Amino acid sequence: ISVIAAGPVFNFILALLMSAILVGAAGYAVPVIQEVEPGSSGSEQGLKKGDVITQINGKNIHIYEEFQLYNLTPGKEDTAELTVERDGKEQTIQMEKRLFQDETTKRMGFTYSADVEKPGFFKSIQYGAYTAKYWVEYTLECLKMLLTGEVGVNQLSGPVGIVEVVNDTYDAAAPSGWSAVILSMMNLGILISANLGVMNLLPLPALDGGRLVFFILEGLRGKPVKKEHEGMVHFVGMILLMLLMVYVMFKDIRGLF
């Protein structure tokens, strides 16, 4: 179990190390209230510009990306419990989506932005851990949306798609100099490492997670599953995985033209 789990675990460790370096070099972003619209539930309860968001529905928010992920996730309710910090004191507000003027879509009635802070050594490790944790949660949320049909298989990318993303990232960062290119590539590396760690731990045949399932069964039963049975399961899983890879690669190549 320790040998099979070592690969995915190191993916998470690598994501943590790169996150700590990235945060130490570029800082971390906290979500700060930018504007509160009159007539919103927030304005009625004293929400103000400059308030720092620390929780949403009981979930701690440490960095801007965590709150952004919550807002980007489909299926959110019309109410939310928002905790903000002002002058070292926290206040919890019951937010409610409302219609504003002639709009047809309900909104919470506030905007937020990223306020970048430069940490010291120990805070770089702390917020690097929050950043790596965010990318793991991001990957899990994407898998959830894939399973529930909120996103389709057509939105998956393979090696060709990754190379295209790397190229686009380089083109966007290059005008700002090599330091921006390195930090942008490192951010992409964190995403890929966290993604690999999560995907390899999925309990699917031919993946590390699938092997772990058989080892756990062996531990519970006191004897291993027959090798030919385990081999057949992994063989079928490998065939299905290869078919998916061929499909994704074909889609990515077709998207280049």
Buried (B, 14 or more C-beta within 10 A) or exposed (E): EEEBBEEBBEBBBBBBBBBBBBBBEBBBBBBBBBEBBEEBBBBBBEBEEEBBBBBBEEEEBBBBBBBBBBEEBEEBEEEBEBBBBBEEEEBEBEBBBBEBEEEEEEEBBBEBEBBEEEBEEEBBBBBBBBBBBBBBBBBEBBBEBBEEEEBEEEEBBBEBBBEBBBEEBBEEBEEEEEEBBBBBBBBBBBBBBBBBBBBBBEEBBBBBBBBBBBBEEBEEEEEEBEEEEBEEBBEEBBEEBEEEEEBBBEBBEEEEE
